């Protein structure tokens, strides 16, 4: 159900923006364009963190979380319904893969930072991804 992948294509005119929806992570000065990316931008709501603008589904929540070590991370659902995150040191929006309709919660599970989302399938089950030297991948929680 949850696949982890990231595609890269920049939206013309948004060369420094990481477009949530899996359609763009642009290098400064890049101007490659994509019709799909432009459609995703129109379908989403802009969100800017740490100088990077991306687009999330307008109906989904934004979770700004400050972890115990003091660093802040933001989690959103991109226009392709994948989960995305960003922190001050991440260098832009990063896909966590998956398919979800909303970020439900962020918390510690077994001492590990964990993000919990609502799966976009008909059952709306909760899925988690925990961090320990890297994100674990999605599992039913």
C-alpha positions in Angstrom: 0.0 0.0 0.0 2.7 2.5 0.9 5.4 2.9 -1.7 8.5 5.1 -1.2 9.7 7.1 -4.2 10.5 10.6 -5.3 10.4 12.0 -8.8 12.0 15.2 -9.9 10.8 17.8 -12.3 10.7 21.5 -11.8 7.7 23.8 -12.4 8.5 26.6 -14.8 8.6 29.8 -12.8 9.0 28.0 -9.5 12.6 26.9 -9.9 13.4 27.2 -6.2 10.2 25.6 -5.0 9.8 21.9 -4.0 6.4 21.0 -5.3 4.6 18.6 -3.1 2.9 16.0 -5.1 6.0 14.2 -6.3 6.3 16.4 -9.4 9.1 18.8 -8.5 12.2 19.3 -6.5 14.1 22.0 -8.3 17.7 23.0 -8.2 18.2 26.8 -8.0 18.2 28.2 -11.5 16.4 25.1 -13.0 13.5 25.9 -15.3 12.3 22.5 -16.6 8.5 22.4 -16.8 5.8 19.8 -16.6 2.1 20.1 -17.5 1.3 17.6 -14.6 3.3 19.7 -12.2 1.4 22.8 -13.2 -1.9 21.0 -12.8 -0.8 19.9 -9.3 0.1 23.4 -8.3 -3.3 24.7 -9.3 -5.0 21.9 -7.4 -3.1 22.5 -4.1 -2.5 25.1 -1.4 0.9 26.7 -1.1 3.0 26.1 2.1 6.4 27.6 2.7 8.9 26.4 5.3 12.6 27.3 5.6 12.5 29.2 2.2 11.0 26.2 0.3 7.4 26.5 -1.1 5.4 23.4 -1.9 1.8 22.5 -2.5 -0.4 20.3 -0.3 -3.9 19.1 -0.6 -6.0 22.0 0.6 -8.2 19.8 2.8 -5.3 18.3 4.8 -3.7 19.5 8.0 -0.2 20.9 8.5 1.7 19.3 11.5 4.5 21.5 12.8 6.3 19.3 15.4 9.1 20.2 17.8 10.9 17.0 18.8 12.5 16.5 22.2 16.0 17.4 20.8 14.6 20.8 19.8 14.4 20.5 16.0 11.2 21.3 14.3 9.8 19.3 11.4 6.7 19.9 9.3 4.5 17.1 7.9 1.9 17.5 5.1 0.0 15.6 2.4 1.1 16.5 -1.1 -1.2 16.9 -4.1 -0.4 13.3 -5.1 -1.4 12.2 -1.5 2.1 11.2 -0.5 3.4 12.3 2.9 6.1 15.0 2.8 8.3 16.4 5.5 10.7 19.3 5.9 13.1 20.6 8.6 15.7 23.3 8.7 18.4 20.9 7.8 16.6 18.8 5.2 17.4 21.0 2.2 13.7 21.1 1.0 10.6 19.1 1.0 11.2 15.3 1.1 8.7 12.6 0.2 8.1 9.9 2.7 6.0 8.0 0.1 2.8 6.4 1.2 -0.7 7.3 0.3 -2.8 9.3 2.9 -5.5 11.8 3.2 -4.3 13.6 6.4 -1.5 13.7 9.0 -3.2 12.5 12.1 -0.6 12.9 14.8 3.1 13.1 15.7 4.4 11.5 18.9 7.1 9.3 20.4 6.7 5.5 20.1 9.3 3.4 21.9 11.4 6.6 22.3 11.4 7.1 18.5 9.8 10.2 16.7 6.7 8.9 14.9 4.3 10.4 12.4 0.8 8.9 12.0 -1.4 9.3 9.0 -4.8 8.3 7.8 -4.5 5.9 4.8 -6.6 7.0 1.8 -8.1 3.6 1.2 -11.8 2.9 2.1 -10.9 1.7 5.6 -9.0 4.8 6.6 -6.6 2.8 8.7 -3.9 4.6 10.6 -0.3 4.1 9.4 2.9 5.1 11.2 6.5 5.8 10.2 9.2 6.1 13.0 12.6 7.6 13.0 15.8 5.9 14.2 18.8 6.9 12.1 16.3 7.1 9.2 12.6 6.8 8.6 11.5 3.2 9.0 8.9 2.9 6.3 5.2 2.7 6.7 3.5 0.1 9.0 0.0 -0.4 10.4 -0.2 1.2 13.9 
